[in-house]
Amino acid sequence: MHLIALENEPSSTLGGQELNLLGICEGLANRGHQVSLVYTKEGDLLETYGKFCQDLIPVKRYQANRKNPLDMVKFAVEFFNDISPIKKRLTPLFFLMTLVLYFGAMVYQLSRKSP
């Protein structure tokens, strides 16, 4: 399995969600799964993620202005380009800790060509 974890800021100073995601990802990597981290802001946990992740990919944002169709298109293009290094691997499973990140994951899934 290839897990793509979406995290705004992988930092130990923000709370339990960030540490929970780290533990889940590290555990899956230790069991032989591929893990990639996609994030918007650097945090102190990036070094730890770098020890077991296939990819550490910064993106500009996970959200588009839903009231602005042009911004939604711009976001989709930017997000797809940012995560393009991982699109040619195994079919991924996205792990989202919050619903806010859902749109970014959907853009990625819709951009993939069916086998």
N, C-alpha and C positions, 0 to 999 in steps of 0.2 A: 504494500500500500504506500502511496505517496501522500502524505499529509501536508497541506499548505495552511499554516497558522497565520492568522491576521491579527496583528496587535498594533495599537496606536503607538505606544511607547513602552518597550520592554525594560522596565525599571523596577527595582526592588523597593523604591521609596513611595510608590503609588498605592500599593495595597495587595490584597490576597489574590485578586484576579490574575495579575501578571505572574505571580509566583506559581499559581495553580497551572497556568498555561505552560510555563517552563517545565514543571514536573511531568505533565502529561506528555509533552513533546519529547523530553529526554527519555522517559520510560519507553515510548514507542520506538525511538531510535535505538535504544539498547536491545529491543526485541527484533531488530533487523529492518524496521520500516524506514523509508526515506522521509525526511522532514525538511521543509523549507519555511523560512520565516519572512513574512512581508510586513513592513512596519512604516510608520510615517515620521517618527522622531526617534533619534538615537537615545538609548538609555544604558544604564550600567549592566544590564543583563546580556547585552549583545555579545560580549566576549564568551560568556558561558554558552549561548546559542551557537556560536561559531565552532565550538568543539564537536558538535554532533549534527549540525544542519548541513544539508546539501547546498543550500543557497540562503543568503541573507540579502533581501532585496528591499531597498528603500523606495517608497512611492510618495508622490506629492500629497495625495489625499485619498480617502475612501468614499467621500460624499460628493454629490453634485447638488446644485441648486435646482430642486424639482420644479420651481416656478419659472425656470429659464431653460427652455429646450436646447438652446445653443450650448449652454454650460453643460447640460447632460451629455451631449454629443462629445464636447471637448473632454469631459471627464472620462468617458468610455475610451476614447482614443489614447489619452495619457496613461490611464491605468493599464490598458492592454499593452502598450509599448513598454511600460515599466516592468511588467511581469513576463515579458516575452521570453526571457531565458529559461523559464520553467515550463513553457507550454508544450515542449516536445518530449516530455517524459511520460511516465505512467499516468493513467487517468487519475487525477488527484481527488482527494477528499478534503474539503475546506472545513476548518475548525474555527468557529466564531464564538467569541465570548460575549459579544453584544450584538444586538440586531442592527446597530448603526453600520457595521461592517458588511452586512448582508448584500447590499447593492454591489459592492466591489466584487464579491464572490460570484454574483449572478452575471456580471459583465464578463468575467473570465470564462465561465461555463458556456455562455452564449457565443463567445468568440471562437471556441474550439470547433474544429471540423469533425464531423462524425466519421468514425473509421469505416 
